[in-house]
Amino acid sequence: MTIEVGETWVGIADLVRVARQGEAVALAPGARARVAAARDVVVRLAASGAPVYGLNSALGANTGALLAEDDLEDYQRRAVRARAVAVGPAYEQSSVRAMQFARIAGLARGGSGVSPGVLDACIALLNHRVHPVVPRFGSIGVADLPQLSHLALPLFGEGEAEFGGEVLKGGVALERAGLQPVKLGAKDGLALISSNAATTARAALVLHDATAALDAWLAAVALGFEGFRANLSPLHPSAVMARPATGQVEVASQLRALLKGSALLAPGAARRVQDPVSLRVVAQVHGAARGMIALAREQVEMELNSAADSPLVLADDGIMLSNGNFHVPALALALDACAIALAQAASMSVARCQRFMSPALTGLPLQLTRHGPAHSGFATVQKTLTALWAEIRLRANPGSLDYLPVSEGLEDHACMALGVAEKLGELLERVRYLIAIELLIAAQAVDLRETDQATMGEGARATYLQLRDLVAMLDEDRPLGPDIDRVQRAVASGLFSSWAVSPGAA
């Protein structure tokens, strides 16, 4: 299916389809008329001689310096070249496609004044699977100028792009795809790069993956409840509704669905009157994490459906206005909050895993091995848990405060939004390893307790069987690193997210 942009609301799911499933993109008819109307304003103002930032007035520290009338088009190409200063490893194809889609969606709103032909060229580049080479480092969150400049260069035959699995010069990539370089007109270069499309794209992908990871995490928790023989009273609907804090009603509902049919739901089935806090407050902590991710998703989708250009073309009024819509502190702060929320859940995951090592709490063998002190069992995994927690804690530090003034002090505030999105992605990678370890430990506890699968909750049993298809029970000591890696890859693939349920399903 082709995804139309410019009229209907587009969401993170649409971006993911384009980025990872190769969906095509088209400009809605109404959007084309709006883009053309905005372009007419740009052409008229360019010929009027009235100073307009980014149109006939220079950028950055040169703000206010008027451009020669015969230099307006060449200046746009120079502006893109000069801002292609991103460095480091290149983004993978799906992230680049997400950036292309995010910028196309923004241009389609009609506030940039981009030439219709340039917008068509952006769409053709994406649909013909020409993927510009975009390095990772350089944006400070006051529009992703460096990344989007690299994204734009192949449009007019410069820079580098991947096509057919090969990295080529921009002009060569266009030729092989059967495309022609586009000619930039007045303001076109600025329209292509004055956006936070890189941040929006990366944040969208990371938040999509975080949502799936949280579903897998609850599957691990439910399996752990079976292995621990946990007390399920904290999940009682009346208990969570008595103080319906952010997300906790929904998370408790999802856990009850995963545990539907479990013998633990019978009166007196739990081993303890009250379990450690890390088992009791899953609904509260994971609910908060889901709430933060929902808030960040709202910010991302607002960006996908907005005209955040500066200067902004208001076609109905026939004017262009300099503004601050290129600044995305709300998104940066929301992503920072997601990192802290996931770190809270991660610390609790480490605690649960460690509790399983203690016979006094579980009634299971020390270090989850039935062979006694001559075997290590899961003991040394505690080192991996500690290392992962340290990595997660580091990346939970707020990144939206780490900026310095640039451009002769004119740009004296930044929110570092792209860096915050990347740090959240790095944190999520470590979280997946924690989820994998928690799954392995929970399944080991189920096996050591010789739990009858028929007495397990439906979702917990399905999770157990999925896991055991990947990794056998630990009997004799063996290297556990490869097991953890294998399960982590399955978590990342969405295997353990399949038992996610809608709010209120249980």
C-alpha positions as CSV (number, residue, x, y, z in Angstrom):
1,M,0.0,0.0,0.0
2,T,1.2,3.5,-0.8
3,I,1.1,6.0,2.1
4,E,-0.3,9.4,1.2
5,V,1.1,12.4,3.0
6,G,-0.1,16.0,3.3
7,E,-3.8,15.6,4.1
8,T,-4.5,12.7,6.5
9,W,-2.7,12.2,9.8
10,V,0.4,10.0,9.6
11,G,1.7,8.1,12.6
12,I,4.7,6.2,13.8
13,A,3.2,3.0,12.4
14,D,3.2,4.6,8.9
15,L,6.8,5.7,9.3
16,V,7.8,2.1,10.4
17,R,6.1,0.7,7.3
18,V,8.1,3.0,5.0
19,A,11.3,2.5,6.9
20,R,11.3,-1.2,7.4
21,Q,8.8,-2.7,5.0
22,G,9.7,-0.5,2.0
23,E,6.2,1.1,1.6
24,A,5.9,3.7,-1.2
25,V,4.9,7.3,-0.5
26,A,2.7,9.7,-2.5
27,L,1.7,13.3,-2.2
28,A,-2.1,13.8,-1.6
29,P,-3.8,15.9,-4.3
30,G,-4.9,18.6,-1.8
31,A,-1.4,18.8,-0.4
32,R,0.0,19.4,-3.9
33,A,-2.2,22.5,-4.3
34,R,-1.1,23.8,-0.9
35,V,2.6,23.3,-1.7
36,A,2.1,25.1,-5.0
37,A,0.3,28.0,-3.3
38,A,3.2,28.4,-0.8
39,R,5.7,28.3,-3.6
40,D,4.0,31.2,-5.3
41,V,4.5,33.3,-2.1
42,V,8.2,32.4,-2.1
43,V,8.6,33.4,-5.8
44,R,6.8,36.7,-5.3
45,L,8.8,37.6,-2.2
46,A,12.1,36.7,-3.8
47,A,11.4,39.1,-6.6
48,S,10.2,41.9,-4.3
49,G,13.5,42.7,-2.8
50,A,12.1,42.8,0.8
51,P,14.6,41.1,3.2
52,V,13.5,37.6,4.2
53,Y,15.7,35.2,6.3
54,G,16.9,32.3,4.3
55,L,15.3,33.6,1.1
56,N,17.4,36.6,0.1
57,S,19.2,37.1,3.5
58,A,22.1,34.8,4.6
59,L,21.9,32.2,7.4
60,G,23.5,31.7,10.8
61,A,26.0,34.3,12.0
62,N,25.6,36.1,8.6
63,T,21.9,36.8,9.3
64,G,20.9,40.1,7.8
65,A,23.4,40.1,5.0
66,L,21.5,40.5,1.8
67,L,22.2,38.1,-1.1
68,A,22.6,39.2,-4.7
69,E,19.5,38.6,-6.8
70,D,21.4,36.4,-9.3
71,D,22.9,34.3,-6.4
72,L,19.7,33.1,-4.8
73,E,19.7,29.7,-6.4
74,D,23.4,29.0,-6.1
75,Y,23.3,30.1,-2.5
76,Q,20.8,27.3,-1.7
77,R,23.2,24.7,-3.0
78,R,26.1,26.2,-1.1
79,A,24.0,26.3,2.1
80,V,23.4,22.6,1.9
81,R,27.0,21.8,1.1
82,A,28.3,24.0,3.9
83,R,26.1,22.2,6.5
84,A,27.0,18.7,5.5
85,V,29.3,18.4,8.4
86,A,28.0,15.3,10.1
87,V,30.6,12.7,11.0
88,G,30.9,9.2,12.2
89,P,29.3,5.9,11.1
90,A,26.4,6.1,8.7
91,Y,22.9,5.3,9.7
92,E,21.5,2.0,8.5
93,Q,19.0,2.0,5.6
94,S,15.8,1.9,7.7
95,S,16.8,5.0,9.6
96,V,17.6,6.9,6.4
97,R,14.2,5.9,4.9
98,A,12.6,7.1,8.1
99,M,14.3,10.4,7.8
100,Q,13.3,10.7,4.1
101,F,9.7,10.0,5.1
102,A,9.7,12.4,8.0
103,R,11.0,15.3,5.8
104,I,8.6,14.5,3.0
105,A,5.7,14.5,5.5
106,G,6.8,17.9,6.8
107,L,7.3,19.4,3.3
108,A,3.8,18.2,2.4
109,R,2.2,20.4,5.0
110,G,3.0,23.4,2.8
111,G,4.8,25.6,5.2
112,S,8.3,25.4,3.7
113,G,7.6,27.0,0.3
114,V,9.6,24.2,-1.4
115,S,9.3,23.9,-5.1
116,P,6.8,21.2,-6.1
117,G,9.5,19.6,-8.3
118,V,12.0,19.4,-5.4
119,L,9.3,17.7,-3.3
120,D,8.6,15.3,-6.1
121,A,12.3,14.5,-6.3
122,C,12.4,13.7,-2.6
123,I,9.5,11.3,-3.0
124,A,11.1,9.7,-6.1
125,L,14.4,9.2,-4.3
126,L,12.6,7.3,-1.5
127,N,10.4,5.3,-3.8
128,H,13.3,4.3,-6.0
129,R,15.2,3.2,-2.9
130,V,18.1,5.6,-3.3
131,H,19.3,6.0,0.3
132,P,21.7,8.9,1.0
133,V,24.6,8.2,3.3
134,V,23.9,10.1,6.5
135,P,26.6,10.2,9.3
136,R,25.3,10.0,12.9
137,F,27.0,12.9,14.8
138,G,26.5,16.6,14.3
139,S,23.0,17.7,15.2
140,I,22.4,19.9,18.3
141,G,18.6,19.8,18.0
142,V,18.1,23.2,16.5
143,A,17.0,21.6,13.3
144,D,19.1,18.6,12.2
145,L,21.0,20.7,9.7
146,P,24.1,18.4,9.4
147,Q,22.2,15.1,8.9
148,L,19.5,16.6,6.6
149,S,22.2,18.3,4.4
150,H,23.8,14.8,3.8
151,L,20.2,13.6,3.1
152,A,19.7,16.3,0.6
153,L,23.0,16.3,-1.4
154,P,22.2,13.3,-3.7
155,L,19.0,15.1,-4.8
156,F,21.2,17.4,-6.9
157,G,23.8,14.8,-7.7
158,E,26.3,15.3,-4.9
159,G,27.2,13.4,-1.7
160,E,26.9,9.7,-1.5
161,A,23.9,7.3,-1.6
162,E,23.3,3.6,-1.3
163,F,21.5,2.0,-4.3
164,G,21.1,-1.7,-4.9
165,G,23.4,-2.6,-2.0
166,E,26.3,-0.4,-3.2
167,V,27.4,3.0,-1.9
168,L,27.9,5.3,-4.9
169,K,28.5,9.0,-5.6
170,G,25.2,10.8,-5.5
171,G,25.1,11.5,-9.3
172,V,25.9,7.8,-10.1
173,A,23.2,6.6,-7.7
174,L,20.6,8.9,-9.4
175,E,21.7,7.7,-12.9
176,R,21.4,4.0,-12.0
177,A,18.0,4.6,-10.5
178,G,16.8,6.4,-13.7
179,L,16.5,9.7,-11.9
180,Q,17.7,13.2,-12.8
181,P,19.4,15.7,-10.5
182,V,17.0,18.4,-9.3
183,K,17.6,22.1,-9.7
184,L,17.2,24.0,-6.4
185,G,15.4,27.4,-6.6
186,A,15.2,30.1,-4.0
187,K,14.7,28.8,-0.4
188,D,14.7,25.1,-1.6
189,G,18.0,24.2,0.1
190,L,16.8,25.7,3.4
191,A,13.5,23.9,3.0
192,L,15.2,20.6,2.7
193,I,17.4,21.0,5.8
194,S,15.6,23.3,8.2
195,S,13.8,20.5,10.1
196,N,14.2,18.0,12.9
197,A,13.3,15.1,10.6
198,A,16.4,13.1,11.6
199,T,15.4,13.4,15.3
200,T,11.7,12.6,14.5
201,A,12.6,9.6,12.5
202,R,15.1,8.1,15.0
203,A,12.8,8.8,17.9
204,A,9.9,7.1,16.1
205,L,11.8,3.9,15.5
206,V,13.2,3.8,19.0
207,L,9.8,4.4,20.6
208,H,8.3,1.7,18.4
209,D,10.9,-0.7,19.5
210,A,10.6,0.3,23.1
211,T,6.9,-0.4,23.1
212,A,7.6,-3.9,21.8
213,A,10.3,-4.4,24.4
214,L,7.9,-3.5,27.2
215,D,5.5,-6.1,26.0
216,A,8.3,-8.8,26.0
217,W,9.3,-7.6,29.4
218,L,5.9,-8.3,30.8
219,A,6.0,-11.7,29.3
220,A,9.2,-12.3,31.2
221,V,7.7,-11.0,34.4
222,A,4.7,-13.2,34.1
223,L,6.9,-16.2,33.6
224,G,8.9,-15.2,36.6
225,F,5.8,-15.0,38.7
226,E,5.1,-18.6,37.8
227,G,8.7,-19.6,38.7
228,F,8.7,-17.6,42.0
229,R,5.1,-18.7,42.8
230,A,4.4,-15.0,43.4
231,N,1.5,-13.5,45.2
232,L,-0.8,-11.9,42.6
233,S,-2.8,-9.7,44.9
234,P,-1.0,-6.5,43.6
235,L,-2.6,-7.1,40.2
236,H,-6.2,-7.3,41.5
237,P,-8.4,-4.9,39.5
238,S,-9.8,-3.2,42.6
239,A,-6.3,-2.7,44.0
240,V,-4.9,-0.9,40.9
241,M,-8.1,1.1,40.4
242,A,-8.0,2.4,44.0
243,R,-5.1,4.6,42.8
244,P,-5.1,4.6,39.0
245,A,-1.6,6.1,38.4
246,T,-0.3,6.4,34.9
247,G,-0.4,3.2,33.0
248,Q,-0.7,0.8,36.0
249,V,-4.3,-0.3,35.3
250,E,-3.3,-1.2,31.7
251,V,-0.1,-3.0,32.8
252,A,-1.9,-5.0,35.5
253,S,-4.6,-5.9,32.9
254,Q,-1.9,-7.2,30.6
255,L,-0.2,-9.2,33.3
256,R,-3.6,-10.8,34.3
257,A,-4.1,-11.7,30.6
258,L,-0.7,-13.4,30.5
259,L,-1.5,-15.3,33.7
260,K,-5.1,-16.2,32.7
261,G,-5.7,-19.8,33.9
262,S,-2.7,-19.8,36.3
263,A,-2.9,-21.9,39.5
264,L,-1.5,-18.8,41.2
265,L,-4.9,-17.2,41.0
266,A,-6.4,-19.7,43.4
267,P,-6.6,-18.6,47.1
268,G,-3.5,-19.7,49.1
269,A,-1.5,-20.6,46.0
270,A,1.3,-18.0,46.6
271,R,4.2,-19.1,48.7
272,R,4.4,-15.8,50.6
273,V,2.0,-13.3,52.0
274,Q,4.1,-10.5,50.5
275,D,6.8,-10.7,47.9
276,P,9.9,-8.4,47.4
277,V,9.0,-4.9,46.1
278,S,10.5,-5.6,42.7
279,L,7.7,-8.2,42.1
280,R,4.9,-6.1,43.8
281,V,5.2,-2.8,41.9
282,V,5.6,-4.0,38.3
283,A,2.3,-2.4,37.3
284,Q,3.3,0.9,38.8
285,V,6.9,1.1,37.4
286,H,6.0,-0.3,34.0
287,G,2.9,1.8,33.9
288,A,5.0,4.9,34.4
289,A,7.3,3.8,31.6
290,R,4.4,3.3,29.2
291,G,3.1,6.7,30.1
292,M,6.3,8.4,29.3
293,I,6.6,6.5,26.0
294,A,3.0,7.5,25.1
295,L,3.9,11.1,25.8
296,A,7.0,10.9,23.6
297,R,5.0,9.2,20.8
298,E,2.5,12.1,20.9
299,Q,5.4,14.5,20.4
300,V,6.8,12.5,17.5
301,E,3.5,12.3,15.7
302,M,2.9,16.0,16.2
303,E,6.2,16.6,14.5
304,L,5.3,14.3,11.6
305,N,2.1,16.2,11.0
306,S,3.4,19.8,11.4
307,A,5.0,22.5,9.3
308,A,7.9,23.4,11.6
309,D,9.8,25.5,9.0
310,S,11.6,28.8,9.7
311,P,10.8,31.0,7.9
312,L,7.3,29.6,7.6
313,V,5.2,30.4,4.5
314,L,1.7,31.4,5.3
315,A,0.1,31.1,1.9
316,D,-3.3,32.5,2.9
317,D,-1.7,35.6,4.2
318,G,1.0,35.8,1.5
319,I,3.8,36.2,4.0
320,M,6.8,34.4,5.4
321,L,7.6,34.5,9.2
322,S,10.8,33.8,11.0
323,N,9.9,31.7,14.1
324,G,11.1,29.2,16.7
325,N,9.2,26.1,15.5
326,F,12.5,24.4,14.6
327,H,13.1,24.0,18.4
328,V,11.8,20.7,19.9
329,P,12.5,20.8,23.7
330,A,9.2,19.0,24.5
331,L,10.3,16.0,22.4
332,A,13.9,16.0,23.9
333,L,12.5,16.2,27.5
334,A,10.0,13.4,26.8
335,L,12.8,11.2,25.4
336,D,14.9,11.9,28.5
337,A,11.9,11.0,30.6
338,C,11.6,7.7,28.7
339,A,15.2,6.9,29.4
340,I,14.8,7.5,33.2
341,A,11.6,5.5,33.2
342,L,13.2,2.5,31.4
343,A,16.1,2.7,33.8
344,Q,13.7,2.4,36.7
345,A,12.2,-0.7,35.2
346,A,15.7,-2.0,34.5
347,S,16.9,-1.6,38.1
348,M,13.8,-3.6,39.2
349,S,14.6,-6.3,36.6
350,V,18.1,-6.7,38.0
351,A,16.6,-7.0,41.5
352,R,14.2,-9.7,40.5
353,C,16.9,-11.7,38.8
354,Q,19.1,-11.5,41.9
355,R,16.2,-12.5,44.2
356,F,15.9,-15.8,42.2
357,M,19.5,-16.7,43.3
358,S,18.5,-16.8,47.0
359,P,17.0,-20.1,48.3
360,A,15.7,-18.2,51.4
361,L,13.3,-16.2,49.1
362,T,12.5,-18.8,46.4
363,G,12.8,-22.2,48.0
364,L,14.9,-23.1,44.9
365,P,18.5,-24.3,44.8
366,L,21.3,-21.8,45.3
367,Q,22.2,-20.0,42.0
368,L,19.5,-22.0,40.3
369,T,21.5,-25.1,39.8
370,R,20.5,-28.5,41.1
371,H,24.1,-29.8,41.2
372,G,25.2,-28.0,44.4
373,P,28.3,-25.9,45.1
374,A,30.4,-27.7,42.5
375,H,28.4,-25.9,39.8
376,S,28.0,-22.2,39.3
377,G,24.5,-22.2,37.6
378,F,23.4,-18.6,37.0
379,A,25.8,-17.1,39.6
380,T,28.1,-15.4,37.3
381,V,25.3,-13.9,35.3
382,Q,25.0,-11.4,38.1
383,K,28.2,-9.7,36.8
384,T,26.5,-9.3,33.4
385,L,23.4,-7.9,35.1
386,T,25.6,-5.4,37.0
387,A,27.5,-4.3,33.9
388,L,24.2,-3.9,31.9
389,W,22.7,-1.8,34.7
390,A,25.8,0.5,34.8
391,E,25.5,1.0,31.0
392,I,21.7,1.7,31.3
393,R,22.2,4.1,34.3
394,L,24.8,6.0,32.3
395,R,22.4,6.5,29.4
396,A,19.6,7.5,31.7
397,N,21.4,10.8,32.5
398,P,19.5,13.7,30.8
399,G,21.1,14.8,27.6
400,S,18.9,17.8,26.8
401,L,21.0,20.1,29.0
402,D,24.3,19.5,27.3
403,Y,24.7,22.3,24.8
404,L,27.0,25.3,24.1
405,P,26.3,28.5,22.2
406,V,27.3,28.6,18.5
407,S,27.1,31.0,15.5
408,E,28.6,34.0,17.3
409,G,26.3,33.5,20.2
410,L,23.2,34.0,18.0
411,E,22.2,30.3,18.5
412,D,22.6,30.3,22.3
413,H,20.2,27.5,23.2
414,A,19.8,23.9,22.0
415,C,18.0,20.8,23.2
416,M,20.3,18.1,21.8
417,A,17.2,16.2,20.7
418,L,18.9,13.8,18.2
419,G,21.5,12.8,20.8
420,V,18.8,12.2,23.3
421,A,17.0,9.9,20.9
422,E,20.2,8.0,20.1
423,K,21.1,7.6,23.8
424,L,17.6,6.2,24.4
425,G,18.2,3.7,21.6
426,E,21.5,2.6,23.1
427,L,19.7,2.2,26.5
428,L,17.1,0.1,24.9
429,E,19.7,-2.2,23.4
430,R,20.9,-3.0,26.9
431,V,17.4,-3.4,28.2
432,R,16.8,-6.2,25.7
433,Y,19.7,-8.1,27.2
434,L,18.2,-7.7,30.6
435,I,14.9,-9.0,29.3
436,A,16.7,-12.0,27.8
437,I,18.4,-12.8,31.1
438,E,15.1,-12.4,33.0
439,L,13.4,-14.8,30.6
440,L,16.2,-17.4,31.0
441,I,16.2,-17.1,34.8
442,A,12.4,-17.3,35.0
443,A,12.3,-20.4,32.8
444,Q,15.0,-22.0,34.9
445,A,13.0,-21.5,38.0
446,V,9.9,-23.0,36.4
447,D,12.0,-26.1,35.4
448,L,13.6,-26.4,38.9
449,R,10.2,-26.2,40.5
450,E,9.0,-28.9,38.1
451,T,5.9,-26.7,37.4
452,D,3.1,-28.5,35.6
453,Q,2.7,-26.5,32.4
454,A,-1.0,-27.1,32.5
455,T,-1.2,-25.0,35.7
456,M,0.6,-22.0,34.2
457,G,-1.1,-18.9,32.8
458,E,-1.8,-19.0,29.1
459,G,0.7,-16.3,28.2
460,A,3.3,-17.5,30.6
461,R,3.1,-21.0,29.2
462,A,3.4,-19.7,25.6
463,T,6.4,-17.6,26.6
464,Y,8.0,-20.6,28.3
465,L,7.6,-22.8,25.2
466,Q,8.9,-20.1,22.9
467,L,12.0,-19.8,25.1
468,R,12.6,-23.5,25.3
469,D,12.5,-23.7,21.5
470,L,15.5,-21.4,21.6
471,V,17.5,-22.5,24.7
472,A,17.5,-25.7,26.8
473,M,17.4,-25.7,30.5
474,L,20.8,-25.1,32.2
475,D,21.9,-28.5,33.7
476,E,25.6,-28.9,33.4
477,D,27.5,-25.5,33.5
478,R,27.9,-24.1,30.0
479,P,28.7,-20.7,28.5
480,L,25.5,-18.7,29.0
481,G,26.6,-15.7,26.8
482,P,25.5,-17.3,23.6
483,D,22.2,-18.3,25.1
484,I,21.6,-14.7,26.2
485,D,22.6,-13.4,22.8
486,R,20.1,-15.8,21.1
487,V,17.2,-14.8,23.3
488,Q,18.1,-11.1,23.0
489,R,17.8,-11.4,19.2
490,A,14.4,-13.0,19.6
491,V,13.3,-10.2,21.9
492,A,14.4,-7.7,19.3
493,S,12.5,-9.5,16.6
494,G,9.3,-9.2,18.6
495,L,8.9,-12.9,19.3
496,F,8.0,-12.5,23.0
497,S,5.7,-9.4,22.3
498,S,3.1,-11.6,20.7
499,W,1.1,-11.9,23.9
500,A,0.6,-8.1,24.2
501,V,-3.1,-7.3,24.8
502,S,-5.2,-4.2,24.5
503,P,-6.0,-2.3,27.7
504,G,-9.0,-3.7,29.5
505,A,-8.6,-7.2,27.9
506,A,-8.5,-8.9,31.3
